[in-house]
Amino acid sequence: MAIFTKPKLLFLILILVSLFLASQCDEEENNNPYLFKSHRFTPQLRSKHGEFRVLDKFTDELFGGIEKYRVGVLEFEPMSFMHPHHFDAQLLLLTVRGRGTISIAEEDEKKSFNLEHGDVLNISAGSTVYFINKDNKEKFSVYVLAKSVNVPGQFQEFFSAGGENAETFYRAFSSDILETAFNTPRDRLERLFGQQKQGIVIKASEEQIRAISQHASRSIKEKKGETGGPFSVLKERTLIGNRFGQYFEATPDRSQQLRDLDVAVGTMNINQGGMILPVYCARATWLVMVAQGNGRLEMVSSRRHQRQGHKVVRGCLSVGDFFVIPAGHPITVVATGDSNLKMVGFGINGHNSRLNFLAVNIMVPSADACYLDSLSGGCPDKTACAETCRPCYRDIGVVYSYCVAPYILPYWICRCDMQKGAPCQPNGPPICPKPPGSITHSSFNQFLGYSNRSTIPPPDAIIIGNISEIESPTTNVVA
């Protein structure tokens, strides 16, 4: 069974259950402090041709680690232009729909980039930017993470041109100051500022769009020789996936733009009727928005019921909804309705974080290397560990078996290390790994780890498989 799967119920039963659960949604959402419905996003800027909706700052004690951050959604109608502006916050953009152009002015330098679905771009605080939706049919939508540089959780936009809902910040200065700064008579300045009455986002002609965006590119060479500009999270290696869903993630160790904020970016697609098995993130707190489809989530809360242990919070998901997954909180999500469920998110404290799955049978077929730690017996007896791992070899690649020091439990554990293309937990029979002794497969606790590079087994590891796959095999070989 992979990390994406389908619940073991007939679709008719799933539909009936979904209808029943839908009637419970309102009550459950009211009791779920981690879930924010789409109407909780309030327009900070709005005009006929576009808007910027922002979620209120995180004030609950549950969100103590993310109080400096805000999330929002920029949305532009076809063939529209947003006036130049800047924010007193550092921004991370993730394009979720359509295609557009962004221009960025910093000191005497101006850069323009084309943005498409899945593109990520970091904007420094104080940089002057403007957006264009150059498509004549589709909306252009961008998910925004803002990290304030002044008051935690508060940020503001400053428009140089202004409009009916966002007056130019120049009007805040005294007239004599403006006359001196621009070397322009007061009456001419008044005429100039008075012309901006259309709003912060305006309709533009094809000729105007073409003229503004003609110099946009996908990337540029920075001064230090590094490539700057947007990158696509969808072109990152699929972290996990199978026929029921896929998950792409870009991490701070792979991008300077993400390293500056210590934020990971992810996008997940769960196919209709599928689900992701229970999982938690070791270090990162994820801020997730639903971009498409409908679903249902269940998550273990950090708030306990008196005398009843941990509390489980639930909620129904639809387009535009937002939820927070704190680090260490197990969660599962099911795609309901008649379409796939697509979610995008930012992972705060994303460096060196990992996903930990709680189910018994887990597969991560896209990783370069993966290992399965059997938490029930098998070590420090290396021979017993080899017998536990033997069923995992399926004539592909090689499997190392060895004992590792404790990191979760206070005793040594047996590791089955799949490399050279060996499948991570293949379907049985035989059952991989083999439950030791009298332990049944259903109660056999396991932990799956994965890596984007091959691990280095210890010298005394026992090799299961074809030794020709190994450049420098050890002497411990099990054919």
N, C-alpha and C positions, 0 to 999 in steps of 0.2 A: 504494500500500500504506500502510495506517495504522500508527500505533505499536502498536495491538493488531491482531493478525492470527492466521491459522491456519497451522501449518507445512505446507509443500507436500508432504504425504504422505497417502496414503489412510488412513482411520481404522483399517482392519484392520492396516496396518503400524504405525500409532501404538500400537495396543493391544499388538502383539507386542513392539515396542521398549520400551513401558512395563513389561511383564512382565519383560523382561530387565534393565532398569535397576533395577527394584525389588529384584532379587537383589543388586545392587551397592550398595544404599543404606547398609547397615550399615557397610561398609568405608569408603565415601566420607564418611559423617557423622562417623566417628571421626577422619578427617583434615581436617575442616572446622571450624576454630576459631571461625567466625562463626555457626555454627548450634547452637542449643540446643533439644533435644527437650523435649516437654511435661513429662516426668518430672523434668527439672532444676529445675522450680519446686517449692519445698518449702513446706509449710504453716507460715506464721508464726503464724496464728491459725486454729483449727478448732473447729467444734461440729457438732452434728447437722444444723443448719439453714443452715449457711453456713461459708465459710472465706475466708482471704486467703493466696494462694500468691505467693511472691516468688522471683525469680531471684537467685542469689548475686551479690555485687558484682563488677564488672569489674576483674580484676587483671592480665590479660595486657597486655603492652606494646602490643599492637595497639589497645587501647581507652584509650589514654592521655588522650584528650580528653573521655571521658565517665565518668571515675572517680567523679564526684560523684553520678551518677544510678543509680537502681535501677528495675526494672520489676516489676510484679506484676499479679495478677488477683483482684478481689473477686467472689465468686459467692454468691448468696443463693437459697435455695429459695423456692417460692411462699408468700406470706402470712407473711413473716418480718420480724424487726426486729433491728437491730444496736445494741447499747448505745452510749451517748455515749462518745466518746473523742477524743483529739487525737494528732497526730504531731509529732515534732521534724524535720519536713521539709515543704517546699512540694510540693503534689500537683497534678497535672494529670490529670483524669479524662476518659475517653472511653467512653461507653456502647456496648457491642457487641451486647447482647442484652436483650430484655425492656423493662420500664418500671418505674420506681420513684420514690422521693422521697428527697431529702436535705435535712436541716436543719442549718444552720450558725449557731453562736453565737459572736459576737465582742464582748467587753466586755458592754455592756448591750443589744446588738442581736441579734435572731434572724431568720434568713431561711430560708424553705423553698421548694424548687424541685422541680418534676416533671422527671424525666429519661426520655428515650426513646432509641431506637436512633439513634446518630450524634451525640448531644449531647456537648458539651465544656464542662468547668467547671474553673476554677482555684481551689484551696483554699489559703489562706495558712497557713504553718506556725504551729502553736499553736492554730488554730481548733478549737473543739469541734464535732464532727459526729456525726450518726447517720443510718443508712440504713434504708429500708423497701422491701420488695418487695410492692407492693400487688396484683400479679396472682395469681390463684388457680390458675393452670395452668403458666405459663412461668417459668423461672429468670430472674434479673436478674444480668447480668454486666457488669463494668466493668474496662477496661484502665487501669492506673495507672502514671504516671510520677512518681517521687519524687526530689526534689533535696534532699539532706541539708543541714542548716544547721550541724551540729556536725562530727563526723568524716566526711570524704568517703566516700561510699558506704555509710554506716551510718545507720540511723534506727530509731526505736522508737515503738511505740504506747503510750498511757497511757489506761487505762479508769478512769473515775470510779466506775461502778457495779460493774465487775468481773464475774467468772464463774468457772466451774470450770477454764478453761484460761487465764484472764487475770485475775489477782487485782487488785482495785482498788488504785490507787497510794496511797490514803489509809492503807492498812494499813502502809505503810512508815514513817509518822510515829509518834512516841511517843504513848501514850494521853493523857498530860497536855496535849500540844500539841493533839490533836484535841478534847479536852473544852473547852479554852479557845477554839479557833477556831470550833467549832460551838455553844458554850454548851449542850452536851448531855451528860448523864451517860455514863460509860464503858459501862455495861451496855446502855444503849439503842443506842449506836453499834455495839456488838458484835452485837446482834440485827439491826440494819439491814444491816450488811455480811454477816452470816451468811445472809441471805435470798437472796443472789445466787449460786445454785448451778446455774442452767440452762445457762450458757454465754454466750459473747459474742454469739451470734445466737440468738434465741428465736422460737418460733412465736407468732403473734398472731392474734386473732380479727378478723373483718371489722369489728366495731364499733370495736376498738382501732385498726385500720389507718385507718379512716375518721376517727376523732377526731384521730389524730396528723397525718394528711396533708391535712386539710380546708382549711388556709390556704396550701397550696403553690401556687406560680404558675410561669409560664414565665420571667418576668423582672420586674425592679423598676427604679424610677428611683433612681439613686444621688444623693448630695448635690450633686455637681457637675453634675447634669443628664444624666449619661450613663446608658445602660441597662445594668444589671448582671444577672447570672445566666447560665445556660447558653445556648449557641448551637449550632446544628446544622451540622456540617461538610457534611452531605448537602444543605444549602440554599445552600452556596457554589456559585459558578459552576463547572460541570464544566471542569476544567483541560484534560483530554484525553479523548477517547472516540469510539467508533464502535460498530458492531453486535457487535464482539468483546469489548468491555470499556469500563469507565469509570473515571476517577480524579478524585476530589474532594480538594481541598486548601485548608486555611485557613492563612494565613500571618501572621507577627507584624505586618506593616504594616496588616492589616485588623482586628486585635483587640488591645485592651489586655491582655487576659488572657494572650495568647500572647506579647505584647511583653515582659511582665514576666520571662518565662523565656527569651526568644529561641528559641522552639520552634514549629515548624510541626506541623500535624496533618493526616494524610491517610488516605483509605480507598480501596482499589482493588478492583474486581471484574473478574475475567477469566473470560469465559464458557467453558463446557466445550469443551475442545480448542483454546482460544486461547492466545496468548502475547503478552508485551510484548517489543518489539524491544530489543536491547541499548541501555542507557541508563546514564548516571552523573549524580550530583548534584554541582553545582559546589562547594557549601560545606557543606551539611548532612550530618550523619551520622544515618542513619535506624535506629530501633529498631522492628522490625516483628514483629507477631504474626499467625498464621494464625487467622482467626475461623471459616472455613467451607471445606470441600472439601479437595482434595489437589492437590499440584503438585510441581514440580521446579525447582530453581534452579541457575544456573551464574554464578559471579562471579570476576572477576580479582582475585587476592589481592595484597597489598602485599609478601608474601614471595616471593622469587625462587628458582627452582631454580638451582643452580650450573650455569653454562654453558648453561642452557636457557631463559633469559628468565623471563617472568612465569608464576606458577603459577595454574591455574584450579581453584577449589574447587567441589564439587557437593554436592547433597543433595536428599533427598525430603522433602516437606512434608506435614504433616497438622494437624488441628485442635489448637490449643494450642502448636504449635511457635513458636519465636522465632528471629529472625536479625538480625544487625547489618550494615548497608551503610555502610561508611566513605565519607566524601566522596571523590569522584574515582574510585571503584571501579566499573568497568562491570559490569552485571548483567543477566540475562534470567531470566524466570520463565515456566513453561508450566503451564497447568491440566490436570491428568490426572484419571483416574477418571471417574465418571458424573455430576458436578455442577460448578457454578461454583466458582471459587477466590476467596475473599474475604480480604483482608488489611487490617490497620489499623496505623498507625504514628505515632511521634513523631519529628520531625526536629530534632535538636539543632543549634544555630546556624542557625536557619531563616530569619533575615532576609536578604533580597537573594540567596537561593539560587535556582538554576534547574536544570531538567532539560536535559541535553544528549544527544540521540539520535545513535547511531553508524551507523545504517543509511542507505542512499542515498535511498530513497523514504519520506518521513515526512509525516504530515498531522496538524494540530492544528485540527480544524474548529470548536472551541468558543472559540478565542481571538478577541478583538476585532480584533487585528492580528497578522500573522505575516510573517516574511521568510525567504528562503532565500538563504544565502550560497554562491556557487559558488566553490570553492577551487581551480579549475583554469583559469586564463586568463581573458580577457575584460576586464581592466582593466590600465592606466588608459584604454583606448579605450572611451569611453562608447557609441559606436555599436555596437561588438561586444558590449558588455554588454546593450544593448537587444535585440539579436538573440538573446542567450542567454535573456532573460526573456520574449520575445514569445510563445512557446508556452504560457506560464502563464496568459495572459488567455483566459477562456472565456465572454465576454459577460456576466459578472457582476462588478460592482464595478470596481476599477481596479488596475493594477499599475504601480508606480514601479520604474524601473531606474536605478541609480547606483553609483558606485564609493565604497568606504569604505576608511579607513585600516586597516592590519593590526592584528589583536588576537591571532590565534593563529599565523598564518604571517608570515614577514618580507617580505610583499609585498601590494600592494593586491588587493582582491577585488571581485567583482561581486555586488551585492545585488539580489534581486527582492523587492520590498516589496508584499505583497498587502493591500489595504485596501478598505473599503466593501463587505465581504461577498465579496470575491474568494476562491475556494477556495485553501487552502494545499496546494500540490502536487497538482493534479488528476490523475486517471488518464489515461494516454495511449491512443492517439496524439492529438496530437503529444506528444512527450516534454517534460516540464517539469521543470527548465529544459533548454534545448538544449545538449548537450555541445559545447564549442567545438572547432573544428579537427578533428583526427584522433582525439580522445579518445573512447573508447566510453562508452556510458551505464553499463555495469557497473563501469567504473573511474573514473567521474566522482564525485569526493568532494565532499560537500556538508555544510553545517551548517545546521540549522533553529533559528531563534529565534522566540519568541512573546511577546506582551505583552497585558495586560488593558486597555491603552489604545492608541490609534493612535500610531504613530511619526510623526516630523516629517521628511520627506525634505528633502534640501538643495535650494536654489533651482535648481540645474542638473540636477535629476533629469528623466529622460525619462518621460513618462506614456504608458502603453499602455492604451487603452480609451476609454470614453466620457467626454469632458471635462465633460459636464454633471453628472457625479457629483462633480466637484471644485468647492468653493466659490470658491477663488482659484487657478485653474490657472496653472502656469508656461507659458512660451512653448514649451517643449520637449515637443511632443505627437506621439505616433505613433498614428494612428487604427487 
